[in-house]
Amino acid sequence: MTQFTDFGLAQPVLRALGEAGYVTPTPIQAQAIPPAMEGRDLCGIAQTGTGKTAAFALPILHRLSLSDRRAPRRGCRVLVLSPTRELANQIAESFCDYGRHLSYTTTVVFGGVTISRQERALAPGVDILVATPGRLIDLIERRSLTLEGVEILVLDEADQMLDLGFIHALKRIVKMLPEKRQSLFFSATMPKNIAGLASQYLKDPVQVAVTPVATTAERVEQQVIFVHTGAKQALLGHILRDPGIERVLVFTRTKHGADRVVRGLDKVGIAAAAIHGNKSQPQRERALAAFKDGACRVLVATDIAARGIDVEAVSHVINFDLPNVPESYVHRIGRTARAGADGLAISFCNDEERAYLRDIERITRQKVPVTGFPEGFTPPSRQEAAEIAREEERRPERQQQRPGGGRPGQRPRQQQGRPQQGRPEGGRGFGGQGAPRQGRPQDGRTDGRNDNRGPAPQAREARADRPARPQGEQRPSQGRPNRDGRPQRAESRPRNGGGGSEGRNIGWLERAPRS
């Protein structure tokens, strides 16, 4: 297969591809589209940026064009699961582009805004539903959605889905699907847990792999700079002063780290925006839109956004922090050198991150070339760097205040017992640290759930290690005595900053018009 016209796709789909200028399929598309058009289950392994979305979107649209079957009320015919909001939006936009000459409906749902809008859109039924797992379960539990009519299931970025702790949610969702269906799994890597999931949910699947597992893009030039933690911010500012850097993605390991980088760049006159799980959906959309249209040339992101950002002409990727999961390095640097272009990936590595670098080189089976400081950059001394790092770690504690006040000097309740810095975006579900509660990811949610649920279990256990209260000191929980000397009953308050439905952020949708 050398051209899209060789696949036998429906004419409306070919017309849309021609208008977009697509003629030759990528390797993953050439191998995946024919069996998918035949209705076969498929497991596809390919790097990000290789055209995986079209590899499942085109055969799905072709099959929808051959049937006039209507979607069931409060149901869908095609279900596409995505780990992140940004990727879900990107998938929905691709369906709209490729299916512009077809009569069908598509809706994308995830957390962040009002769920009632999603419920109204789903009420008559939709042909294609793109969703994040958590919001999908919300809609099912509210009886606003049924999966009984699903004909095709697509699981995109399956390895990222499991990294973020969605495994229990996926198992719940698959149990609700009809036994007779087509299932398409796509992933950038193929760890054992993905292979086990594929063998469990796919029937006689076609295996498609266009790149070895966990290999980096060939057109990405890679460099690593060994630098003290406190010198990273100054080094980043020096590099970004180069006018030749047109559009750059900067990756950090934590949410607070991303915000610190943006503040540091702002001090030296470099405009940047951050995108991570603590940002509201409108904030994330505005930051990504400004990055795409060139209004902001520097976007700082956590790993949660690594696969949801599909932006052309990203010339540089800078790993401000090396990831503690080596596969994430592959996905990060895959944001550049897309569509045949060249790109440069620069990684900052301090003493503590050298073990992460070894893990990355082991999984990619190649050494990352070491380079020195750029010309004109004089790093601070180790002592100065250590003081800068300590100052940055203290700053967020002084800046973050609990809404509504509280006694002066009192730490916000939701932050007691847990460290301010160094918390990975994926929370306990990321990297296998602990099991998610009731099968849902607790922290670093990409579907908009509020992750402000109080201290983690290990943080609560740590409270028992606090020094004993001096003898004779009144326990605060006994309350303030009233006028007759009797202690008042302690006021009952939720310990986690809210509960029930008020503790959840709610989602957004997009509906494609019928042509």
Beta strands, then each sheet from edge to edge (+ up, - down):
strand 1: 42-45
strand 2: 76-81
strand 3: 106-109
strand 4: 126-131
strand 5: 152-155
strand 6: 182-187
strand 7: 206-209
strand 8: 220-226
strand 9: 248-251
strand 10: 273-275
strand 11: 298-301
strand 12: 316-319
strand 13: 343-349
sheet 1: 3+ 4+ 2+ 5+ 6+ 1+ 7+
sheet 2: 8+ 13+ 12+ 9+ 11+ 10+
end
